[in-house]
Amino acid sequence: MNSLLNWLDDRTGFKALMHEALYERVPGGARWRYVWGSTLVFTFSVQLVTGLFLWMSYSPSSQTAWESVYYLQHEMLFGWLLRGVHHFTAQAMIVLLVLHLWQVIIDGAYKAPREVNFWLGLILMQIVLGLSLTGYLLPWDQKGYWATKVATNIAGITPLVGEQVQALAVGGPNYGHYTLTRFFALHAGLLPALLVAFLALHIYVFRRHGITVPDPIHKPDTTFWPDQVLKDAVACLAVLATVLTLCLLHGAGPHGGAELGAPADPTENYSAARPEWYFLFLFQFLKYFPGESEIIGAMVIPGAIMGVLALMPLIGRWKLGHGFNVAFMFGIMIGIGFLTFLAVKEDRANADYNFAVADANQKAERVVELAKIQGIGPAGAVQLLRDDPKTRGAALFKVKCASCHRYDDHDGTGRKPTEAATAADLGNFGTRDWIRGVLTDPAGPKHFGPTKNSPEVGDRFTKGQMAEWVEENITSKKVTEEELDAVVEFLASLGERKDAGKLDADKVAKGKNFFGLGSDAVSGTCYDCHLMKVADDPDGAFSDASAQIATGAPDLTGYGSAQWLHEFIAKPGSKKFYGSHNAMQEFAGSLTDREIDLIVKWLLHDWPEPENATK
């Protein structure tokens, strides 16, 4: 082995290089306060290694970026851990960077002759922040997309060249494929190369001038190896342990590691968009500079702060100047901490923000479900959510229906509107409970009672023919419980709810007969007012031509089915439904057939579910 090493040393001179690297003199002995620079180099090395492996599976396009990250997170063996280490190490770099900057300023390591090294450190800090900003977009999820859009909009307010700078960053007038590819090129190519180059310069200049020691008589002098190397190694292991703990905080497996939101959708606003925690202070700071004054908070003041940092080596030539630098840095950190605290506090108290976060989490979980159930097609994962009745149907209901209707007292997405409803609550539409409620208490608060809040409808439902018939026949007990159960079962059999459960064939037959013929004790039948076309009618219960005597009584053929609901939502004012008595908006012109189908399937709970889902 010695012969081999001697031969290698003769050809390369590696022993001299190793000696130069390891046996640097450390005045005053090894100290824990010197570990921050080494931990930063360690975290950057981890980022290079994990980033390279992530790159092997990442596909930077607007239709494949989220999908490839999904593959990393949910399909690749330990891919979730790889993502998590890369994600949390990036955050650790920010913390270590601040600690290193603190140590340099407090120790006066920025003073002559180390000015150039300090300025190189500031450049490295900007590159690290640039890496954080560009990496945020790469998963191409809603959170990263909208947060990056806000960040690049700030670039657009730059005087004179704002539009050009923004277009250069975005890759054109719109956010999309070219935005992603440019950010990827910056994050995986240009910025790491600049970081390596400036880091090499930083280390070279550092080695030229050595360690700044505030009290060199603290301990006897030593060398970098082995004393300081041991402390650096322990600190690096502590950083790695912290990163792994953060990865496992939400559990091992695909739900651990870094978060992955729903795929980016430019057509759907994301009101919970926030930058990462280390940029939250700037997000909060900009709230105090509305309108045209935004440039002051976004550029003037941050630029002035960076200017003061750059001038610190000159200011620190005097003892009073060094005291100013320390106090300035202390004040900046207090300000950043206070603004971050305010941002978190305001978000926690903001009901809209918390609702948006919960909605985003739900969609993130749902798209993973859909990807596992259906796979991801050529249109990408975003199309899974656009075609999903469970999420898209609810969103359409909120926009188009919730101004009048409710869904279990909310707007379909979980929020309770402040204004009063003017139409029925459709939370359990088509179920046995819904039908029984209509037949026993049509004017109740869960059914047609809210229609009295509409000036156009008034008492038409609460005191109309249906309410009178119910009062005369059901409330008075002329209709027996057995007959009521039967007609409820019959009407429920016409619908297509997946959660309807098993039907009772005998009850359906009896209910069908009661609907068409009624009984001797009942005044009139359901068929007298409501048309019902039944293909199989051997007993002739629906042969009487007296149906639809009542004006505006809807045709109940296929009541509660997808086709019935689609036709009803599209044109409730047609002769088949409410006719001239209609007060409901017709949606045939404002919603496409596909959008109506999504609402219908959502109302009927007709959406894909995992095989092991609880019914």
Beta strands, then each sheet from edge to edge (+ up, - down):
strand 1: 25-26
strand 2: 222-223
sheet 1: 1+ 2-
end
